[in-house]
Amino acid sequence: MTKKGFDRLNEERADQGLPLFASPRNSAAGSLRQMDPAETASRPLDIFVYQLGWYEGAVPATHWEAMQWLGELGFRINPNTRRLADVEEVIDYIKSWEDRRDSLDYEIDGLVVKVDDLNLQRALGEVGREPRSAIAYKYPPMQATTKLLNIEVNVGRTGSLNPFAVLEPVVVAHATVKLATLHNEDDIKRKGLRIGDTVIVQRAGEVIPQVVGPVVSVRTGEEREFEMPTHCPACGTPVVRPEGEAMRYCPNRACPAQFFRLMTHFAGRGGMDIEGLGESLAYQLIEHGLVADLGDIFSLTK
């Protein structure tokens, strides 16, 4: 999805009073997962054909020739693809895009370098799903600075207490970031983060928001240290930290926050794939006492 297409889609959703999408990449992925193909067709999706797959008859000998042939047939190929003579030219070409990648109307996080000879590609083969004839070079993530407003904690399905950063909203790589993962309390201490800090934020792989660290030089003295809670924020049970582990845990298996996370995981695409049973409905079912254990899901009536 192009940046222009993404902006147009969000304008339309805003006019309809619908929630806005976070980024072009997430919007494209979400558009392809729609159950209704007409909904997918209504989204401003675009495509670059990037290799020759199945074919019959005589075909070009190289990847470069195959791409030019596909372009002549009417398929859309990326106009910035280049055939380069040696590794030095490859390195120079990669460097040439690092500072101008933002000029493209679509997001990239790197370039893919491929062996040109198609016979060599076949001879090199694959490892799992990864071709030995191609490698991705990833650029450093785009960064921005913002204010760390607070550090809050949620409870995972295994009972782990997971700290996360509440940030003053900032645009990073064309997406507004308000929350970011902090992994665990050791990670917070290692980075030297304090509530109220000005912090550097990036999106790992242009997707997952991360706090890199504080800008110590602009501290005012009003910043404060973060302390992990001694009791579960959901049920009040004293938390434990097993020896040798980085995480603290709520040991209460009846903790409502744990059950909520467990239920959404169980009903999700990687579990039972129960259509329509997302976070909002799971919360309501638990809140109204209709589901107290996973087996209760299957005895629900209309």
C-alpha positions as CSV (number, residue, x, y, z in Angstrom):
1,M,0.0,0.0,0.0
2,T,1.5,3.3,-1.0
3,K,1.8,6.2,1.4
4,K,-0.7,8.2,-0.6
5,G,-3.1,5.3,-0.7
6,F,-2.8,4.8,3.0
7,D,-3.5,8.5,3.7
8,R,-6.5,8.4,1.4
9,L,-7.8,5.3,3.1
10,N,-7.5,6.9,6.6
11,E,-9.2,10.1,5.4
12,E,-12.2,7.9,4.2
13,R,-12.3,6.0,7.5
14,A,-12.1,9.3,9.4
15,D,-15.1,10.6,7.4
16,Q,-17.0,7.4,8.3
17,G,-16.1,7.7,12.0
18,L,-14.1,4.5,11.8
19,P,-10.7,3.9,13.7
20,L,-7.7,4.8,11.7
21,F,-5.0,2.4,10.6
22,A,-1.5,2.5,12.1
23,S,0.8,2.1,9.0
24,P,0.7,1.2,5.3
25,R,2.4,-2.1,6.0
26,N,-0.1,-3.2,8.6
27,S,-3.0,-1.9,6.5
28,A,-1.8,-3.9,3.5
29,A,-1.5,-7.1,5.5
30,G,-4.9,-6.5,7.2
31,S,-6.5,-5.8,3.8
32,L,-5.4,-9.2,2.5
33,R,-6.8,-11.0,5.5
34,Q,-10.3,-9.7,5.0
35,M,-13.0,-12.4,4.9
36,D,-14.9,-10.5,2.2
37,P,-12.9,-10.2,-1.1
38,A,-15.0,-7.1,-2.1
39,E,-13.6,-5.4,1.0
40,T,-10.0,-6.3,0.0
41,A,-10.8,-5.0,-3.5
42,S,-11.9,-1.7,-2.1
43,R,-8.6,-1.0,-0.5
44,P,-5.8,0.9,-2.3
45,L,-3.4,-2.0,-2.7
46,D,-0.6,-2.1,-5.2
47,I,2.0,-4.6,-6.3
48,F,5.5,-5.1,-7.7
49,V,6.2,-8.5,-9.4
50,Y,9.7,-9.5,-8.1
51,Q,10.5,-12.8,-9.7
52,L,9.4,-15.4,-12.4
53,G,7.6,-18.3,-10.9
54,W,6.0,-21.1,-13.0
55,Y,6.4,-21.0,-16.7
56,E,6.3,-23.0,-20.0
57,G,8.6,-22.9,-23.0
58,A,11.8,-20.9,-23.5
59,V,12.6,-18.5,-20.7
60,P,15.3,-15.9,-20.1
61,A,18.6,-17.1,-18.6
62,T,19.0,-14.4,-16.0
63,H,16.8,-12.8,-13.3
64,W,17.4,-9.4,-14.9
65,E,16.2,-10.6,-18.3
66,A,13.2,-12.3,-16.7
67,M,12.2,-9.1,-15.0
68,Q,12.5,-7.0,-18.1
69,W,10.4,-9.6,-20.0
70,L,7.7,-9.5,-17.3
71,G,7.6,-5.7,-17.6
72,E,7.2,-6.0,-21.4
73,L,4.3,-8.4,-20.8
74,G,2.5,-5.7,-18.7
75,F,3.4,-6.7,-15.2
76,R,4.4,-4.0,-12.8
77,I,8.1,-4.3,-11.9
78,N,10.1,-2.0,-9.6
79,P,11.8,0.7,-11.7
80,N,14.7,0.9,-9.2
81,T,15.8,-2.7,-9.8
82,R,19.5,-2.7,-11.0
83,R,21.9,-5.3,-12.4
84,L,25.3,-4.7,-10.8
85,A,28.7,-6.1,-11.8
86,D,30.3,-6.8,-8.5
87,V,30.0,-6.6,-4.7
88,E,31.5,-3.0,-4.6
89,E,28.7,-1.8,-6.9
90,V,26.1,-3.6,-4.7
91,I,27.4,-1.8,-1.6
92,D,27.4,1.6,-3.4
93,Y,23.9,1.1,-4.5
94,I,22.7,0.1,-1.1
95,K,24.3,3.2,0.4
96,S,22.8,5.4,-2.2
97,W,19.3,4.5,-1.0
98,E,19.9,4.8,2.7
99,D,19.2,8.6,2.8
100,R,16.6,8.8,0.1
101,R,14.4,5.8,0.9
102,D,11.9,8.2,2.4
103,S,11.4,9.8,-1.0
104,L,9.6,6.6,-2.2
105,D,5.8,6.5,-2.1
106,Y,6.0,3.2,-0.2
107,E,7.9,2.0,2.8
108,I,11.0,-0.1,2.7
109,D,13.3,-1.4,5.4
110,G,16.1,-2.6,3.1
111,L,17.1,-4.0,-0.3
112,V,17.3,-7.6,-1.6
113,V,20.5,-8.7,-3.4
114,K,20.1,-11.7,-5.8
115,V,22.3,-13.9,-7.9
116,D,21.4,-13.1,-11.5
117,D,22.0,-16.4,-13.2
118,L,18.7,-18.5,-12.9
119,N,20.6,-21.8,-13.3
120,L,22.9,-20.8,-10.4
121,Q,19.8,-19.8,-8.4
122,R,18.4,-23.3,-8.9
123,A,21.8,-25.0,-8.1
124,L,22.2,-23.0,-4.9
125,G,18.7,-24.2,-3.7
126,E,17.0,-23.3,-0.5
127,V,17.2,-23.8,3.3
128,G,13.7,-24.2,4.5
129,R,11.9,-21.4,2.6
130,E,15.0,-19.2,2.4
131,P,16.8,-19.1,-1.0
132,R,20.6,-19.3,-0.8
133,S,20.7,-17.1,-3.9
134,A,19.2,-14.0,-2.2
135,I,20.0,-12.0,0.9
136,A,18.2,-9.0,2.5
137,Y,20.2,-6.0,3.6
138,K,18.3,-4.1,6.3
139,Y,18.8,-0.4,7.0
140,P,19.0,0.9,10.6
141,P,15.5,1.7,11.9
142,M,14.2,5.3,11.7
143,Q,14.3,7.0,15.1
144,A,12.6,9.9,16.8
145,T,12.6,11.5,20.3
146,T,9.6,12.0,22.6
147,K,8.7,12.1,26.3
148,L,8.3,9.0,28.4
149,L,5.1,9.9,30.2
150,N,4.8,6.7,32.3
151,I,5.8,3.0,32.6
152,E,2.8,0.8,33.1
153,V,2.5,-3.0,33.6
154,N,0.1,-5.6,32.1
155,V,-0.2,-9.2,33.0
156,G,0.4,-11.9,30.4
157,R,-1.4,-15.3,30.0
158,T,1.4,-17.0,31.8
159,G,1.2,-14.5,34.7
160,S,4.3,-12.5,33.7
161,L,4.3,-8.8,34.5
162,N,5.2,-7.0,31.3
163,P,6.2,-3.3,31.6
164,F,5.5,-1.0,28.6
165,A,6.2,2.6,27.9
166,V,3.5,5.2,27.6
167,L,4.8,7.9,25.3
168,E,3.9,11.3,24.2
169,P,2.6,10.5,20.6
170,V,5.4,10.8,18.0
171,V,5.5,9.8,14.3
172,V,8.2,7.2,13.6
173,A,8.5,5.8,10.0
174,H,5.1,7.2,9.1
175,A,3.2,5.7,12.1
176,T,2.2,7.4,15.3
177,V,3.7,5.6,18.3
178,K,2.1,6.0,21.7
179,L,3.2,2.7,23.4
180,A,6.3,0.7,23.2
181,T,7.6,-2.6,24.7
182,L,10.1,-2.5,27.5
183,H,10.6,-6.3,27.9
184,N,11.4,-6.5,31.7
185,E,12.7,-4.6,34.6
186,D,16.3,-5.5,33.9
187,D,15.9,-4.0,30.4
188,I,14.6,-0.8,32.0
189,K,17.6,-0.6,34.3
190,R,20.1,-1.5,31.6
191,K,18.8,1.4,29.5
192,G,18.8,3.7,32.5
193,L,15.2,4.9,31.8
194,R,13.3,7.2,34.1
195,I,9.7,8.3,34.0
196,G,9.7,11.8,32.5
197,D,12.8,11.2,30.4
198,T,13.2,12.4,26.8
199,V,13.8,9.1,25.0
200,I,14.8,7.8,21.6
201,V,12.2,5.6,19.9
202,Q,12.5,3.4,16.9
203,R,10.4,0.8,15.1
204,A,12.2,-2.5,14.8
205,G,11.9,-3.8,11.3
206,E,9.8,-0.7,10.7
207,V,7.0,-2.4,12.7
208,I,7.5,-2.9,16.5
209,P,8.0,0.2,18.6
210,Q,11.0,0.1,20.9
211,V,12.6,2.6,23.3
212,V,16.3,2.7,22.6
213,G,17.3,4.8,25.6
214,P,17.2,8.2,27.3
215,V,18.6,11.5,26.2
216,V,20.5,12.1,29.5
217,S,21.8,15.5,28.5
218,V,18.3,17.1,28.7
219,R,17.3,15.8,32.1
220,T,15.9,18.3,34.5
221,G,16.1,16.4,37.7
222,E,12.3,15.9,37.9
223,E,12.5,12.5,36.3
224,R,11.9,9.5,38.6
225,E,13.0,5.9,38.8
226,F,10.5,3.1,38.0
227,E,9.8,0.3,40.4
228,M,8.1,-2.9,39.5
229,P,4.9,-3.5,41.5
230,T,5.2,-6.0,44.4
231,H,1.6,-7.0,43.9
232,C,-0.3,-8.0,40.8
233,P,-2.0,-5.0,39.3
234,A,-5.0,-7.1,38.3
235,C,-5.8,-9.2,41.3
236,G,-3.5,-7.9,44.1
237,T,-1.7,-11.1,44.7
238,P,2.0,-10.7,45.8
239,V,4.2,-11.3,42.8
240,V,7.2,-13.7,42.7
241,R,10.5,-13.6,40.7
242,P,12.0,-17.1,40.3
243,E,15.7,-17.3,40.8
244,G,17.6,-16.8,37.5
245,E,14.6,-15.4,35.6
246,A,14.1,-11.8,34.3
247,M,10.4,-11.7,34.7
248,R,8.1,-11.3,37.8
249,Y,5.0,-13.4,37.9
250,C,1.5,-13.4,39.5
251,P,1.2,-16.9,40.9
252,N,-2.7,-16.7,41.1
253,R,-4.0,-19.0,38.4
254,A,-7.5,-17.4,38.9
255,C,-6.1,-14.0,38.1
256,P,-8.7,-12.3,35.7
257,A,-5.9,-10.6,33.6
258,Q,-4.2,-14.0,33.0
259,F,-7.4,-15.6,32.1
260,F,-8.3,-12.8,29.7
261,R,-4.9,-13.2,27.9
262,L,-5.2,-16.9,27.9
263,M,-8.7,-16.8,26.4
264,T,-7.8,-14.4,23.6
265,H,-4.7,-16.5,22.8
266,F,-6.9,-19.7,22.8
267,A,-9.5,-18.2,20.6
268,G,-7.0,-16.5,18.2
269,R,-5.8,-17.5,14.8
270,G,-2.9,-19.6,16.2
271,G,-5.3,-21.5,18.5
272,M,-9.0,-22.5,17.9
273,D,-9.4,-19.6,15.4
274,I,-12.9,-18.7,16.7
275,E,-14.2,-15.9,14.4
276,G,-15.5,-12.9,16.3
277,L,-14.0,-13.8,19.7
278,G,-11.5,-11.0,20.0
279,E,-10.3,-8.9,23.0
280,S,-13.5,-6.8,23.3
281,L,-15.9,-9.8,23.4
282,A,-13.6,-11.8,25.6
283,Y,-13.5,-9.0,28.1
284,Q,-17.3,-8.8,28.1
285,L,-17.8,-12.5,28.6
286,I,-15.5,-12.5,31.6
287,E,-16.9,-9.3,33.1
288,H,-20.5,-10.7,32.9
289,G,-19.5,-14.0,34.4
290,L,-20.4,-16.0,31.3
291,V,-17.0,-17.6,30.9
292,A,-14.9,-18.5,33.9
293,D,-12.9,-21.3,32.2
294,L,-12.1,-22.1,28.6
295,G,-14.6,-25.0,28.5
296,D,-17.4,-22.5,29.2
297,I,-16.9,-21.0,25.7
298,F,-18.4,-24.2,24.1
299,S,-21.5,-24.1,26.3
300,L,-22.5,-20.5,25.5
301,T,-26.0,-20.1,24.0
302,K,-27.3,-17.3,21.8
